[in-house]
Amino acid sequence: MDVFIVKDYDAISERAAEILSGAITQNPRLVLGLATGSTPEGLYARLIQAHRAQGLDFSQVTTFNLDEYVGLGPEHEQSYRRFMDEKLFGGVNVRPDNTHVPNGLAVPLLQECRDYERMIREAGGIDIQVLGIGRDGHIAFNEPGTSLGSRTHVAGLTRQTIEDNARFFDSPDDVPRFAISMGIGTIMEARKCLMLASGAGKAEAVRACIEGPITSMITASALQMHPDTVAILDEAAAAKLDRADFYRWQDESRHLIEERL
């Protein structure tokens, strides 16, 4: 795992946008895995800016989102489909039929999970998967204890996740208790993973993910086994890393071998 520690949230968003913009320019038919929540908002804003100012072309890009709440339709103000429409899709020239978010109203839900896996396969797999990380070390809605080999599934949410997400709803009672989520096994098949983390509240989860043991109790720790994962952290999120100085030194020295990479 390549770990980059940057100054603040804006620097995380800028560096992540550089990576994705470069990848889209190199491969206009890129298949992107996308995340929701506050962490990637700055990244999406910069991608919209790159599209408008520099002509970054999303017309052939395909996207798959990590998850969606069970019971929320695409028009619900807290659905992840609506989040993506407002925060990214509506600001770039991506084709609507190339954007995929699980259907939280599907019946039966298990068939929706199987269909989502099939669509990812038919698209050729995910080239770059954007990830955040929860305070308990989960990625997507793969809560502690989720199998590290799991596929897209119906996931129950923990009390902590519900409390963390309650700020987006009128009350904690309004937060759905279940979601459709890509599994860890699905995420690990992406060719590249890009994990973003900001703030002191994520510091312990980041330490467990990057430097702790690989365990289903910290589902993000599975990324240690991924052949190409990049973690971009701000100083606050990196505060509990034992090897933070090494990660900074490695980043500062990268220019010495960049031409040979």
ChimeraX attribute file (.defattr): number of C-alpha atoms within 10 A of each C-alpha:
attribute: neighborCount
match mode: 1-to-1
recipient: residues
	/A:1	15
	/A:2	14
	/A:3	19
	/A:4	22
	/A:5	22
	/A:6	19
	/A:7	11
	/A:8	15
	/A:9	22
	/A:10	15
	/A:11	17
	/A:12	24
	/A:13	22
	/A:14	16
	/A:15	16
	/A:16	25
	/A:17	21
	/A:18	15
	/A:19	12
	/A:20	18
	/A:21	20
	/A:22	13
	/A:23	16
	/A:24	19
	/A:25	13
	/A:26	10
	/A:27	13
	/A:28	17
	/A:29	16
	/A:30	22
	/A:31	24
	/A:32	23
	/A:33	25
	/A:34	24
	/A:35	22
	/A:36	22
	/A:37	13
	/A:38	9
	/A:39	20
	/A:40	23
	/A:41	17
	/A:42	19
	/A:43	25
	/A:44	23
	/A:45	17
	/A:46	20
	/A:47	26
	/A:48	23
	/A:49	15
	/A:50	17
	/A:51	17
	/A:52	14
	/A:53	9
	/A:54	10
	/A:55	12
	/A:56	19
	/A:57	19
	/A:58	23
	/A:59	14
	/A:60	16
	/A:61	18
	/A:62	23
	/A:63	27
	/A:64	23
	/A:65	22
	/A:66	26
	/A:67	29
	/A:68	28
	/A:69	25
	/A:70	22
	/A:71	16
	/A:72	19
	/A:73	18
	/A:74	19
	/A:75	11
	/A:76	12
	/A:77	13
	/A:78	16
	/A:79	21
	/A:80	26
	/A:81	27
	/A:82	18
	/A:83	18
	/A:84	21
	/A:85	15
	/A:86	11
	/A:87	19
	/A:88	19
	/A:89	20
	/A:90	14
	/A:91	17
	/A:92	21
	/A:93	18
	/A:94	18
	/A:95	15
	/A:96	13
	/A:97	8
	/A:98	15
	/A:99	20
	/A:100	19
	/A:101	21
	/A:102	26
	/A:103	24
	/A:104	23
	/A:105	15
	/A:106	16
	/A:107	9
	/A:108	8
	/A:109	18
	/A:110	14
	/A:111	12
	/A:112	20
	/A:113	21
	/A:114	13
	/A:115	14
	/A:116	23
	/A:117	18
	/A:118	12
	/A:119	13
	/A:120	18
	/A:121	11
	/A:122	9
	/A:123	14
	/A:124	10
	/A:125	20
	/A:126	24
	/A:127	19
	/A:128	24
	/A:129	24
	/A:130	24
	/A:131	24
	/A:132	23
	/A:133	22
	/A:134	23
	/A:135	17
	/A:136	22
	/A:137	24
	/A:138	24
	/A:139	27
	/A:140	27
	/A:141	28
	/A:142	32
	/A:143	23
	/A:144	18
	/A:145	12
	/A:146	19
	/A:147	16
	/A:148	22
	/A:149	13
	/A:150	16
	/A:151	19
	/A:152	24
	/A:153	22
	/A:154	23
	/A:155	21
	/A:156	18
	/A:157	18
	/A:158	16
	/A:159	11
	/A:160	13
	/A:161	18
	/A:162	17
	/A:163	14
	/A:164	14
	/A:165	15
	/A:166	16
	/A:167	11
	/A:168	14
	/A:169	13
	/A:170	9
	/A:171	11
	/A:172	15
	/A:173	11
	/A:174	11
	/A:175	20
	/A:176	18
	/A:177	16
	/A:178	18
	/A:179	24
	/A:180	28
	/A:181	28
	/A:182	27
	/A:183	27
	/A:184	25
	/A:185	15
	/A:186	19
	/A:187	28
	/A:188	23
	/A:189	16
	/A:190	21
	/A:191	15
	/A:192	20
	/A:193	24
	/A:194	22
	/A:195	24
	/A:196	24
	/A:197	27
	/A:198	24
	/A:199	16
	/A:200	17
	/A:201	14
	/A:202	22
	/A:203	23
	/A:204	17
	/A:205	25
	/A:206	31
	/A:207	20
	/A:208	21
	/A:209	23
	/A:210	21
	/A:211	15
	/A:212	14
	/A:213	13
	/A:214	18
	/A:215	17
	/A:216	20
	/A:217	19
	/A:218	27
	/A:219	28
	/A:220	30
	/A:221	25
	/A:222	21
	/A:223	23
	/A:224	17
	/A:225	11
	/A:226	17
	/A:227	14
	/A:228	16
	/A:229	21
	/A:230	19
	/A:231	21
	/A:232	24
	/A:233	27
	/A:234	22
	/A:235	20
	/A:236	19
	/A:237	25
	/A:238	26
	/A:239	18
	/A:240	18
	/A:241	18
	/A:242	12
	/A:243	12
	/A:244	17
	/A:245	11
	/A:246	12
	/A:247	16
	/A:248	14
	/A:249	11
	/A:250	14
	/A:251	14
	/A:252	11
	/A:253	11
	/A:254	11
	/A:255	10
	/A:256	8
	/A:257	8
	/A:258	8
	/A:259	7
	/A:260	6
	/A:261	5
